[in-house]
Amino acid sequence: MKEKTQGATFELALTALFTAIIIIMAYTPLGYIPLVVINATVIHIPVILGALFLGPKKGAFLGFVFGFTSFLKNTLTPATASAFVFSPVIAYQQIGVSGIFKSAFICFVPRILVGVVPCLVYALVKKFWKGKAATGTGLALAGFSGAFTNTVLVMGGIYVLYRDAYAKATDVAAEKVIDVIMGVVTFNGVIEAALAALLIGVVGAALTVVKPIKSDVAENA
């Protein structure tokens, strides 16, 4: 009983630590890595790590925190004309009631799934690939899938829900929005996913020395 309580306390502390890291990264340059022509987003890294070491439920919570920081930044200090995409408040002002639900979906759902999808991917790798390389491969693929999930769902959501509004805000012809979306997915998305695979593989392997990957990741997948 004592060990169970200590374990729960440790996980609570670890969840708080990952939450703090997400917030710090969201409001400092630490959340972005300059790569010649783009800034690669890495705020999803603590979300993915938290999901793997704490389980999908806490991973979903960390993903929500990620989405909430995006909501706050785009609502309180909108830096671009397309900030409404991530802010239900601004979307309501510009588009109406439907904008609340559209922007809430884009802002939160992809980020919450960043804390769930990597767990499923890791579990599948461990289920079908045995041996010492399975853990490293699982971590790398979990990182890749988590980052790519965010990019695909955010950009896909923008195209499906906001094609015309996004085209107007970014001064792009409506028929060209798909080109912009695909450009971000295939360029930014792949780079960010590859970077996540590397970081999750390295950092995750280091963390397994002090804490094993959550066992219920595989059991619940």
Backbone bond lengths (Angstrom), bond angles and torsions (degrees), N, CA, C in turn:
res aa  C-N    CA-C-N  psi(-1)  N-CA   C-N-CA  omega(-1)  CA-C   N-CA-C  phi
1 M - - - 1.463 - - 1.528 110.61 -
2 K 1.339 115.40 -43.14 1.463 120.40 179.80 1.522 111.00 -63.13
3 E 1.350 115.20 -42.36 1.469 119.44 179.69 1.525 110.75 -64.77
4 K 1.334 116.56 -36.89 1.456 120.69 179.50 1.526 110.50 -65.50
5 T 1.345 115.84 -41.70 1.461 120.67 178.78 1.518 110.86 -64.96
6 Q 1.331 116.15 -42.75 1.462 120.71 178.86 1.524 110.63 -63.43
7 G 1.342 115.65 -38.92 1.458 120.00 178.80 1.514 111.54 -64.85
8 A 1.332 116.59 -42.07 1.458 121.05 179.11 1.530 110.74 -65.33
9 T 1.329 116.23 -39.72 1.468 120.77 178.61 1.520 110.52 -64.82
10 F 1.345 116.48 -41.89 1.457 120.92 179.21 1.525 110.84 -63.05
11 E 1.321 116.64 -42.27 1.465 120.15 179.64 1.528 111.42 -67.35
12 L 1.323 116.42 -35.84 1.460 120.13 176.93 1.532 110.36 -64.26
13 A 1.332 115.44 -42.18 1.462 120.24 178.81 1.527 110.65 -65.56
14 L 1.341 115.82 -39.33 1.463 120.32 179.88 1.527 110.63 -67.56
15 T 1.332 116.09 -37.77 1.467 119.99 176.65 1.528 110.45 -62.95
16 A 1.323 116.16 -42.57 1.465 120.80 178.28 1.524 110.63 -63.52
17 L 1.329 116.47 -38.34 1.462 120.70 179.74 1.526 110.82 -65.09
18 F 1.323 116.74 -47.13 1.467 120.53 178.84 1.531 110.59 -63.06
19 T 1.341 116.41 -37.62 1.466 120.37 178.10 1.520 110.42 -62.13
20 A 1.322 115.94 -44.96 1.466 120.56 179.14 1.523 111.21 -62.47
21 I 1.324 116.66 -40.45 1.470 121.11 179.84 1.531 110.27 -62.91
22 I 1.326 116.74 -43.11 1.472 121.18 179.24 1.522 110.26 -60.12
23 I 1.327 116.60 -45.79 1.464 120.97 -178.84 1.524 110.99 -64.27
24 I 1.327 116.76 -44.15 1.464 120.79 179.54 1.528 110.51 -62.46
25 M 1.329 116.41 -44.42 1.460 120.43 -179.92 1.529 111.78 -65.25
26 A 1.323 116.36 -34.62 1.466 120.40 -177.78 1.524 111.97 -68.01
27 Y 1.332 116.67 -31.06 1.460 120.09 -174.86 1.528 114.02 -110.35
28 T 1.321 116.29 14.96 1.466 121.08 175.27 1.525 108.60 -137.88
29 P 1.315 118.07 167.53 1.474 120.83 177.27 1.524 113.73 -64.89
30 L 1.346 117.23 -8.05 1.466 120.50 -179.90 1.522 112.13 -62.54
31 G 1.329 116.31 -21.67 1.460 119.87 -178.32 1.503 114.17 -80.12
32 Y 1.338 115.97 -2.89 1.462 119.96 -177.34 1.523 110.05 -137.99
33 I 1.337 115.46 138.27 1.457 121.05 178.10 1.524 108.90 -115.46
34 P 1.341 118.15 119.00 1.470 120.32 -179.44 1.524 111.46 -68.17
35 L 1.343 116.48 127.71 1.470 121.67 -179.86 1.535 109.87 -127.99
36 V 1.298 117.07 75.30 1.462 124.40 176.93 1.532 112.00 61.28
37 V 1.350 116.69 -73.30 1.470 118.78 -174.86 1.528 113.90 -109.77
38 I 1.348 117.66 -7.73 1.463 119.36 179.68 1.522 109.62 -141.82
39 N 1.323 115.00 166.75 1.455 121.23 170.67 1.524 107.19 -105.06
40 A 1.308 116.90 118.71 1.464 120.61 -179.37 1.523 109.62 -83.68
41 T 1.316 116.69 125.67 1.455 121.75 178.33 1.525 109.97 -75.07
42 V 1.333 116.22 131.57 1.472 120.13 179.03 1.532 111.60 -126.98
43 I 1.345 116.77 12.96 1.461 119.91 -179.15 1.528 110.99 -63.75
44 H 1.330 116.66 -25.28 1.459 119.19 -179.37 1.533 112.93 -74.24
45 I 1.327 118.44 -11.31 1.464 121.34 -178.46 1.532 112.19 -58.52
46 P 1.355 119.90 -52.47 1.470 118.60 178.23 1.523 113.31 -64.66
47 V 1.331 117.18 -25.87 1.465 119.62 176.53 1.528 109.82 -66.04
48 I 1.327 115.95 -46.33 1.466 120.99 -178.92 1.523 110.81 -66.26
49 L 1.322 116.56 -44.67 1.467 120.25 179.16 1.529 110.30 -62.08
50 G 1.322 116.26 -44.09 1.457 119.74 178.82 1.517 112.11 -61.36
51 A 1.318 116.28 -39.38 1.460 120.45 179.01 1.524 111.14 -62.80
52 L 1.333 116.20 -43.61 1.460 120.29 -177.35 1.522 113.09 -69.61
53 F 1.328 116.95 -36.47 1.462 120.33 -175.82 1.526 114.00 -96.84
54 L 1.324 116.71 -10.56 1.464 119.97 -179.33 1.524 112.74 -122.36
55 G 1.323 116.61 -12.46 1.457 120.09 179.40 1.523 112.65 103.42
56 P 1.316 117.76 161.94 1.469 122.31 -174.91 1.525 114.81 -64.50
57 K 1.328 118.19 -29.86 1.469 119.58 -179.58 1.527 110.66 -66.55
58 K 1.319 115.78 -48.88 1.463 118.88 178.07 1.525 110.13 -71.15
59 G 1.328 116.32 -28.63 1.459 119.64 175.29 1.517 110.98 -63.67
60 A 1.328 116.52 -40.53 1.466 121.13 177.72 1.526 110.19 -64.46
61 F 1.335 116.60 -38.25 1.467 120.44 177.07 1.525 110.80 -62.90
62 L 1.324 116.70 -45.45 1.466 120.21 179.00 1.522 110.73 -63.54
63 G 1.323 116.61 -36.50 1.458 120.33 175.65 1.518 111.04 -63.12
64 F 1.324 116.08 -38.19 1.472 120.31 176.77 1.525 110.51 -63.19
65 V 1.324 116.45 -40.42 1.469 120.33 178.14 1.531 109.80 -61.70
66 F 1.328 116.53 -42.86 1.462 122.26 176.64 1.535 109.64 -56.77
67 G 1.317 116.35 -48.33 1.455 120.82 179.50 1.519 112.30 -63.99
68 F 1.334 116.33 -37.22 1.457 120.29 -179.02 1.533 111.69 -67.19
69 T 1.325 116.76 -37.76 1.470 119.35 176.92 1.530 110.13 -64.90
70 S 1.328 116.10 -37.47 1.463 120.36 177.41 1.522 110.29 -64.83
71 F 1.327 116.05 -41.94 1.462 121.07 178.01 1.524 111.30 -60.82
72 L 1.329 116.96 -46.29 1.461 121.03 -179.29 1.528 111.97 -64.07
73 K 1.332 116.26 -45.93 1.462 120.01 -178.57 1.523 111.30 -61.67
74 N 1.312 116.54 -45.57 1.461 119.89 -176.35 1.524 112.94 -76.07
75 T 1.331 116.70 -19.25 1.464 120.17 177.93 1.529 111.74 -88.40
76 L 1.328 116.49 -45.48 1.458 120.59 -175.32 1.527 113.34 -85.13
77 T 1.333 115.88 -35.65 1.474 119.35 -179.73 1.522 110.16 -134.95
78 P 1.330 117.76 65.40 1.471 120.51 -178.72 1.530 110.91 -62.25
79 A 1.324 115.39 124.63 1.464 119.78 -175.81 1.525 112.78 -98.79
80 T 1.339 116.83 -15.17 1.460 120.32 -177.74 1.520 110.08 -134.71
81 A 1.312 115.58 163.95 1.470 120.79 178.86 1.522 111.75 -68.12
82 S 1.332 116.56 -20.05 1.469 120.49 -179.04 1.526 112.34 -95.79
83 A 1.344 117.81 17.07 1.468 121.38 -179.61 1.522 112.01 -60.77
84 F 1.331 116.79 -24.46 1.469 120.81 -179.27 1.525 112.24 -60.05
85 V 1.327 116.23 -23.48 1.469 120.89 -179.56 1.524 110.71 -59.83
86 F 1.339 116.77 -33.91 1.459 121.61 -177.74 1.527 112.84 -106.93
87 S 1.316 117.24 4.02 1.467 120.08 -177.88 1.523 111.44 -125.87
88 P 1.321 118.23 104.86 1.462 120.66 177.00 1.524 112.38 -58.68
89 V 1.333 116.48 -29.28 1.463 120.45 -179.60 1.528 110.93 -66.71
90 I 1.337 115.94 -51.50 1.463 120.16 179.44 1.518 110.59 -67.61
91 A 1.329 116.50 -37.32 1.470 120.19 179.24 1.520 110.60 -61.87
92 Y 1.330 117.10 -38.79 1.462 121.08 177.78 1.526 110.57 -63.40
93 Q 1.334 115.84 -41.02 1.460 120.49 -179.13 1.528 111.73 -67.01
94 Q 1.325 116.17 -34.70 1.460 120.02 -175.40 1.521 113.98 -93.26
95 I 1.327 116.10 -32.76 1.465 119.85 -171.31 1.522 113.42 -117.35
96 G 1.314 115.78 -33.42 1.450 119.06 -178.14 1.520 111.55 119.31
97 V 1.320 116.01 -167.87 1.468 121.98 -175.30 1.521 112.30 -57.84
98 S 1.325 117.61 -39.48 1.472 120.29 -178.42 1.528 111.24 -59.56
99 G 1.341 116.12 -30.45 1.464 120.06 -179.63 1.513 112.52 -63.85
100 I 1.322 117.40 -29.49 1.471 120.81 179.04 1.518 110.01 -59.66
101 F 1.326 115.70 -48.60 1.463 120.53 -175.79 1.538 111.40 -73.92
102 K 1.330 116.46 -37.85 1.463 119.84 179.62 1.525 111.47 -64.00
103 S 1.322 116.11 -48.75 1.462 119.83 -177.88 1.525 111.77 -70.72
104 A 1.337 117.09 -34.54 1.461 120.28 177.34 1.529 109.97 -62.77
105 F 1.332 116.13 -39.96 1.467 120.09 178.25 1.525 110.59 -62.62
106 I 1.334 116.62 -50.63 1.468 120.57 -176.68 1.522 111.36 -65.28
107 C 1.325 116.33 -37.58 1.458 120.46 -176.42 1.522 112.96 -74.11
108 F 1.339 117.51 -36.60 1.461 119.74 -171.61 1.529 115.71 -108.18
109 V 1.313 118.14 -45.40 1.473 119.91 -173.32 1.525 113.54 -59.14
110 P 1.339 119.99 -49.74 1.470 118.87 178.85 1.518 112.66 -58.98
111 R 1.338 117.48 -39.36 1.459 121.70 -177.59 1.522 111.34 -70.40
112 I 1.329 117.19 -37.29 1.464 120.25 176.40 1.524 109.78 -64.05
113 L 1.328 116.54 -41.58 1.467 120.09 179.70 1.529 112.37 -68.58
114 V 1.340 117.17 -22.22 1.468 119.95 174.18 1.528 109.99 -61.19
115 G 1.329 115.96 -27.27 1.456 120.48 178.18 1.515 114.10 -90.31
116 V 1.330 117.19 2.18 1.472 120.72 -178.59 1.523 111.89 -119.53
117 V 1.325 117.51 -48.86 1.466 122.41 -176.71 1.534 113.16 -55.29
118 P 1.344 119.82 -45.21 1.463 119.45 -179.55 1.525 113.43 -58.97
119 C 1.337 116.29 -33.04 1.469 120.04 177.70 1.523 110.56 -63.70
120 L 1.317 116.38 -43.20 1.465 120.80 -179.76 1.527 110.88 -66.67
121 V 1.327 116.08 -41.16 1.469 120.30 179.59 1.524 110.34 -64.58
122 Y 1.324 116.86 -45.11 1.467 120.56 179.20 1.529 110.88 -61.39
123 A 1.339 115.84 -42.83 1.462 120.23 179.87 1.526 111.39 -62.12
124 L 1.326 116.97 -40.61 1.470 120.29 179.68 1.526 111.34 -65.43
125 V 1.331 116.15 -41.15 1.465 119.81 178.62 1.519 110.06 -62.46
126 K 1.321 117.62 -44.93 1.466 121.41 -178.92 1.528 111.98 -68.45
127 K 1.323 115.46 -26.15 1.462 119.66 -179.11 1.522 111.98 -76.03
128 F 1.326 116.26 -38.23 1.461 120.15 -174.54 1.530 114.33 -106.17
129 W 1.329 116.79 -7.69 1.467 119.51 -178.25 1.520 108.57 -127.79
130 K 1.295 116.25 110.54 1.462 121.12 -179.05 1.533 109.92 -98.43
131 G 1.314 114.99 162.90 1.462 119.39 177.26 1.515 112.80 110.40
132 K 1.327 116.11 175.48 1.464 121.78 -175.88 1.520 112.50 -66.19
133 A 1.322 117.04 -29.01 1.467 119.71 -177.03 1.524 112.92 -77.96
134 A 1.331 116.75 -12.25 1.463 120.14 -175.60 1.526 112.04 -62.87
135 T 1.328 116.90 -41.39 1.463 119.88 -178.11 1.524 111.31 -64.62
136 G 1.325 116.85 -48.64 1.458 120.72 179.52 1.514 112.31 -62.07
137 T 1.327 115.73 -43.19 1.468 120.08 178.51 1.518 111.06 -65.34
138 G 1.343 115.88 -41.84 1.452 120.54 179.08 1.517 112.20 -62.18
139 L 1.336 116.77 -41.27 1.457 120.80 178.86 1.530 111.25 -64.21
140 A 1.327 115.78 -45.12 1.467 120.20 -179.13 1.526 111.18 -63.39
141 L 1.327 116.98 -45.51 1.464 120.19 179.86 1.527 111.57 -68.29
142 A 1.328 116.40 -33.44 1.462 119.86 176.81 1.529 109.87 -64.08
143 G 1.338 115.82 -43.08 1.454 120.08 177.90 1.517 111.85 -62.58
144 F 1.327 116.13 -45.89 1.467 121.05 179.72 1.522 110.68 -60.59
145 S 1.333 116.30 -47.17 1.470 120.39 -176.56 1.519 111.86 -66.32
146 G 1.339 117.02 -37.17 1.462 120.11 -179.64 1.517 111.88 -64.51
147 A 1.327 116.33 -47.81 1.464 120.78 -179.81 1.523 110.97 -65.29
148 F 1.320 116.92 -42.81 1.461 120.69 -176.98 1.528 111.00 -69.57
149 T 1.327 116.52 -32.57 1.466 120.82 175.91 1.520 110.15 -59.00
150 N 1.329 115.80 -44.96 1.458 120.44 179.83 1.528 111.13 -61.20
151 T 1.326 116.86 -49.36 1.461 120.96 -177.52 1.526 112.32 -62.84
152 V 1.317 116.28 -49.14 1.467 120.82 -176.17 1.526 111.70 -64.24
153 L 1.335 117.31 -45.09 1.462 119.67 -176.97 1.525 112.04 -72.50
154 V 1.331 117.13 -37.35 1.465 119.06 177.94 1.525 110.50 -66.08
155 M 1.322 116.60 -52.50 1.455 119.93 -177.84 1.529 111.24 -68.09
156 G 1.329 116.84 -37.48 1.459 119.98 176.54 1.512 111.31 -64.31
157 G 1.338 116.09 -40.02 1.454 120.57 178.18 1.521 111.75 -64.12
158 I 1.333 115.89 -39.23 1.466 119.95 177.63 1.531 110.44 -61.39
159 Y 1.324 116.28 -43.37 1.466 119.32 -178.21 1.527 111.54 -67.72
160 V 1.308 116.77 -45.42 1.466 120.32 -176.58 1.527 111.88 -71.26
161 L 1.327 117.03 -42.44 1.460 121.04 -172.97 1.526 114.76 -95.14
162 Y 1.332 116.04 -25.46 1.460 118.75 -170.98 1.526 114.29 -134.54
163 R 1.309 118.47 27.22 1.459 119.07 -173.77 1.530 112.61 -54.03
164 D 1.308 117.27 -53.94 1.467 120.58 -176.21 1.526 112.07 -68.56
165 A 1.336 116.38 -42.53 1.465 120.24 -179.70 1.526 110.73 -66.26
166 Y 1.315 116.15 -38.50 1.463 120.68 178.91 1.528 110.29 -68.24
167 A 1.317 116.64 -39.19 1.462 121.03 178.54 1.533 110.14 -61.81
168 K 1.325 116.40 -43.28 1.455 120.89 179.65 1.522 111.52 -65.74
169 A 1.335 116.41 -42.35 1.470 121.18 -177.37 1.517 112.12 -67.93
170 T 1.325 116.44 -33.56 1.471 120.10 -177.24 1.527 112.41 -100.27
171 D 1.326 116.19 3.64 1.463 121.85 178.96 1.528 111.84 58.67
172 V 1.333 114.60 47.49 1.466 121.94 178.25 1.521 108.18 -123.65
173 A 1.299 117.73 142.19 1.464 120.62 177.61 1.527 109.34 -61.70
174 A 1.328 116.31 140.99 1.460 120.80 -176.13 1.526 112.54 -54.79
175 E 1.339 116.10 -38.86 1.469 119.05 -179.23 1.513 112.83 -72.15
176 K 1.341 116.81 -11.58 1.463 121.09 -179.73 1.532 112.52 -96.37
177 V 1.316 116.50 -6.88 1.465 120.22 -178.24 1.534 110.81 -60.16
178 I 1.337 116.52 -39.38 1.456 119.90 179.52 1.522 111.50 -60.49
179 D 1.325 116.50 -34.86 1.465 120.07 177.20 1.530 111.02 -66.40
180 V 1.315 115.65 -40.47 1.466 120.62 177.96 1.522 109.94 -64.20
181 I 1.333 115.13 -46.09 1.468 120.64 -179.95 1.527 111.09 -59.56
182 M 1.318 117.25 -48.61 1.457 121.42 -178.59 1.530 111.02 -65.83
183 G 1.335 116.13 -33.96 1.454 119.68 177.61 1.521 111.47 -63.38
184 V 1.325 116.15 -43.58 1.461 120.40 179.08 1.525 110.99 -66.22
185 V 1.336 116.39 -42.83 1.465 120.50 -178.15 1.523 111.66 -65.18
186 T 1.330 116.23 -46.61 1.465 119.32 -174.61 1.525 113.68 -80.52
187 F 1.340 117.33 -20.94 1.464 118.91 -179.73 1.528 110.52 -104.22
188 N 1.334 116.28 -71.04 1.469 119.77 179.12 1.524 111.57 -57.81
189 G 1.341 115.06 -45.24 1.454 119.88 -176.23 1.509 113.35 -60.67
190 V 1.316 116.51 -45.17 1.470 120.29 -178.49 1.524 110.67 -68.06
191 I 1.338 116.50 -41.35 1.467 119.59 179.26 1.528 110.99 -63.52
192 E 1.326 116.63 -46.06 1.461 120.40 179.61 1.524 111.43 -64.55
193 A 1.323 117.24 -38.31 1.462 121.04 179.51 1.528 110.78 -67.80
194 A 1.329 117.12 -40.95 1.464 120.85 178.34 1.520 110.37 -65.15
195 L 1.333 116.53 -40.60 1.461 120.97 178.37 1.527 110.33 -64.86
196 A 1.334 116.41 -40.71 1.460 120.77 178.27 1.525 110.95 -64.37
197 A 1.329 116.58 -39.91 1.465 120.51 178.28 1.527 110.34 -59.94
198 L 1.330 116.23 -42.68 1.465 121.01 179.95 1.526 111.27 -66.42
199 L 1.330 116.59 -49.19 1.465 120.59 -176.46 1.529 112.16 -67.46
200 I 1.339 116.48 -43.55 1.468 119.52 179.14 1.525 110.17 -65.30
201 G 1.333 117.03 -38.29 1.456 120.42 178.44 1.511 111.96 -62.40
202 V 1.327 116.68 -46.07 1.465 121.17 -177.19 1.531 111.95 -74.17
203 V 1.342 115.76 -53.76 1.467 119.86 -177.80 1.521 111.16 -66.54
204 G 1.339 115.87 -40.70 1.454 119.74 179.69 1.516 112.44 -61.70
205 A 1.328 116.20 -42.05 1.466 120.25 178.63 1.522 110.69 -62.65
206 A 1.337 116.16 -37.99 1.466 120.31 179.05 1.527 111.12 -67.30
207 L 1.321 116.44 -39.04 1.462 120.54 -178.12 1.523 112.76 -70.61
208 T 1.326 117.09 -26.90 1.467 119.47 179.85 1.531 111.62 -64.17
209 V 1.322 116.48 -16.48 1.467 120.32 178.31 1.527 110.12 -68.95
210 V 1.339 116.64 -34.84 1.468 120.18 -177.53 1.527 112.99 -103.43
211 K 1.325 116.72 -21.56 1.471 120.21 178.64 1.515 110.17 -150.05
212 P 1.320 117.35 127.61 1.472 119.30 178.73 1.520 111.10 -70.92
213 I 1.315 115.82 155.51 1.458 120.10 175.18 1.520 108.03 -64.46
214 K 1.317 115.49 139.38 1.468 120.98 -173.70 1.523 110.49 -51.80
215 S 1.322 117.09 124.63 1.463 121.38 -176.52 1.508 112.38 -64.88
216 D 1.359 117.18 -32.78 1.465 118.06 -177.32 1.514 113.37 -75.86
217 V 1.345 116.76 -2.61 1.467 119.49 172.36 1.515 109.26 -61.29
218 A 1.333 115.62 -46.44 1.461 120.68 179.88 1.536 111.22 -77.57
219 E 1.322 116.07 -37.52 1.456 120.10 -176.15 1.527 112.64 -68.31
220 N 1.345 115.50 -34.63 1.457 119.57 -175.55 1.517 113.92 -94.86
221 A 1.345 117.64 -4.52 1.466 120.64 -176.37 1.517 110.46 -78.03
